[in-house]
Amino acid sequence: MDWQLDAAETRVLGALLEKEITTPDYYPLSLNALVNACNQKSNRDPVVSYDEATVENALESLRTKGLALRISGGDSRVPKHAQRFTEKLNLGRREAAVLCVLMLRGPQTPGELRGRTERLYAFDDLGSVESTLDRLIEMEFVVKLPRQAGFKEARYAHILSGEPPAAAAAPEEPAAVHAASDRDRIAELEAEIAELRREFEDFRRRFE
């Protein structure tokens, strides 16, 4: 792959992929519709607030890379925008669905991907998701992140923007959360025991 995407390009391309499948009657998208798709609060991580200039600049860069297309004329009075990503990378529906969700929502487990790709492609089972991920790894579009202690499933991330930063590999480990919680509980118990001892000593002195 002789190109990489920045954050805005990734969001714009992911939004175009999603809307092409989920709202075909309104696709290709006008610039205003695309800005709204990028900035929507549901099914996005992180949530962003791009202005038209940011989205237009991303579109221009994507067109240069052969990943997007501007459509003018016809019945529309405003230019529309479409993706050429799946065509250029020779992606099928299942590969496009998985990549789209990874681009819009960041690293995820196969189970999360199966649930979140339902509107884009209905995978029969978890094995179908995993085989699609394996194909994307072979195509060098996705990597499997190291499984974190305390987590059952490994997560996967796209590498269209380069290798994912190690800090983004996983949220705080449950083991660390539990350890902190245990320390807090022990401190509470020690304080309760100390209070009981003081009360006992006070009671004993009065009794004597």
C-alpha positions in Angstrom: 0.0 0.0 0.0 1.7 3.2 -1.2 -0.5 5.6 0.9 -1.7 6.1 4.4 -4.8 7.9 5.8 -4.9 10.6 8.4 -7.7 10.7 11.0 -10.0 12.9 9.0 -9.5 10.8 5.8 -10.3 7.7 7.8 -13.5 9.1 9.2 -14.7 10.5 5.9 -14.0 7.3 4.0 -15.6 5.2 6.8 -18.7 7.4 6.7 -19.0 7.1 2.9 -18.7 3.3 3.2 -21.3 3.1 5.9 -23.9 5.4 4.1 -23.5 3.7 0.8 -24.8 0.5 2.3 -27.2 1.7 5.0 -28.8 4.6 3.1 -28.4 3.9 -0.6 -31.2 6.2 -1.6 -29.2 9.2 -0.3 -25.9 8.1 -1.7 -23.6 9.6 -3.0 -23.5 12.3 -0.3 -23.5 16.0 -0.5 -20.8 17.8 1.5 -23.3 18.8 4.2 -24.6 15.2 4.5 -21.1 13.9 4.7 -20.1 16.4 7.5 -23.2 15.2 9.5 -22.2 11.6 8.9 -18.7 12.2 10.2 -19.9 14.1 13.2 -22.8 11.9 14.3 -22.7 10.8 17.9 -23.9 7.2 17.5 -21.6 4.4 16.2 -18.5 6.7 16.3 -15.4 6.5 18.5 -14.1 9.1 18.9 -16.9 11.6 18.4 -15.6 14.5 16.3 -16.8 17.9 15.2 -15.4 18.5 11.7 -16.3 21.6 9.8 -16.8 21.6 6.0 -13.3 22.7 5.3 -11.8 19.8 7.2 -14.1 17.3 5.3 -13.4 19.0 1.9 -9.6 18.8 2.5 -9.9 15.1 3.4 -12.0 14.5 0.3 -9.4 16.2 -1.9 -6.7 14.1 -0.5 -8.8 10.9 -0.9 -9.4 11.8 -4.6 -5.7 12.3 -5.1 -5.2 8.7 -3.8 -7.9 7.4 -6.0 -10.2 6.5 -3.0 -13.0 9.0 -3.5 -14.9 10.6 -6.4 -16.7 13.9 -6.8 -19.9 13.7 -8.9 -21.3 16.9 -10.5 -24.2 17.7 -12.8 -27.1 15.4 -13.5 -30.2 15.9 -11.4 -28.2 17.4 -8.4 -27.5 21.1 -8.1 -24.7 20.4 -5.6 -21.6 18.1 -6.0 -21.9 14.6 -4.5 -19.2 12.4 -3.1 -18.6 8.7 -3.3 -16.0 6.2 -2.3 -13.8 4.2 -4.6 -12.1 2.4 -1.7 -13.7 -1.0 -2.1 -13.0 -1.0 -5.9 -9.3 0.1 -5.5 -8.6 -2.4 -2.8 -10.8 -5.2 -4.3 -12.8 -5.7 -1.2 -15.9 -7.8 -0.9 -19.0 -6.9 1.2 -17.8 -8.7 4.3 -14.3 -7.2 4.2 -15.7 -3.8 3.6 -18.1 -4.1 6.5 -15.4 -5.1 9.0 -13.0 -2.4 7.8 -15.7 0.2 7.9 -16.6 -0.5 11.5 -12.9 -0.6 12.5 -12.4 2.8 10.8 -15.4 4.4 12.5 -15.1 2.8 16.0 -11.5 1.8 16.6 -10.1 -1.5 17.7 -12.6 -4.2 18.5 -13.0 -7.9 19.3 -14.6 -10.4 16.8 -17.7 -10.5 19.0 -18.0 -6.7 18.9 -17.5 -6.7 15.2 -20.2 -9.3 14.5 -22.7 -7.2 16.4 -21.7 -3.9 15.0 -21.6 -4.9 11.3 -25.2 -6.2 11.2 -26.4 -3.2 9.2 -23.6 -3.6 6.8 -23.2 -7.4 6.4 -24.9 -10.2 8.3 -22.2 -12.7 9.4 -23.5 -16.2 10.1 -21.3 -16.8 13.1 -18.2 -15.7 14.9 -16.1 -18.0 12.7 -17.1 -16.0 9.6 -15.9 -12.8 11.3 -12.6 -14.4 12.3 -12.0 -15.7 8.8 -12.7 -12.3 7.3 -10.2 -10.8 9.8 -7.6 -13.4 8.8 -8.1 -12.4 5.1 -7.7 -8.7 6.0 -4.5 -9.5 7.9 -3.2 -11.3 4.8 -4.0 -8.3 2.7 -2.1 -6.2 5.3 -5.1 -3.9 6.2 -5.6 -5.2 9.7 -3.5 -6.4 12.6 -4.3 -8.5 15.7 -3.5 -6.7 18.9 -1.8 -8.5 21.8 -4.5 -9.9 24.1 -4.5 -8.0 27.3 -4.5 -9.8 30.7 -8.0 -10.1 32.1 -9.6 -10.0 28.6 -11.1 -13.0 27.0 -10.8 -12.0 23.3 -8.0 -10.3 21.4 -8.9 -7.1 19.6 -8.2 -6.1 16.0 -7.3 -2.7 14.4 -7.0 -1.4 10.9 -3.6 -0.2 9.8 -4.7 2.1 7.0 -3.3 5.0 9.0 -0.2 3.0 10.0 0.5 0.8 13.0 -1.9 1.6 15.9 -0.3 3.2 19.0 0.4 0.8 21.8 -1.6 3.0 24.2 -4.7 2.4 22.0 -4.4 -1.3 22.2 -6.8 -1.8 25.1 -8.6 0.0 27.9 -7.5 -0.3 31.4 -7.1 -3.9 32.4 -9.8 -5.3 34.7 -7.1 -6.9 36.8 -5.7 -3.4 37.5 -9.1 -2.1 38.3 -9.8 -5.0 40.6 -6.5 -4.6 42.4 -7.2 -0.9 43.1 -10.7 -1.8 44.3 -9.2 -4.5 46.6 -6.7 -2.1 48.1 -9.5 0.4 48.8 -11.6 -2.3 50.5 -8.6 -3.5 52.6 -8.0 0.1 53.7 -11.7 0.4 54.7 -11.5 -2.9 56.7 -8.4 -1.8 58.5 -10.0 1.5 59.5 -13.1 -0.4 60.7 -10.9 -2.8 62.8 -9.0 0.1 64.3 -12.3 1.7 65.3 -13.6 -1.5 66.8 -10.4 -1.9 68.8 -10.7 1.7 70.2 -14.3 1.0 71.2 -13.3 -2.3 72.9 -10.5 -0.7 74.8 -12.8 2.1 75.9 -15.4 -0.5 77.0 -12.8 -2.5 78.9 -11.5 0.5 80.8 -15.0 1.5 81.9 -15.7 -2.1 83.0 -12.6 -2.2 85.1 
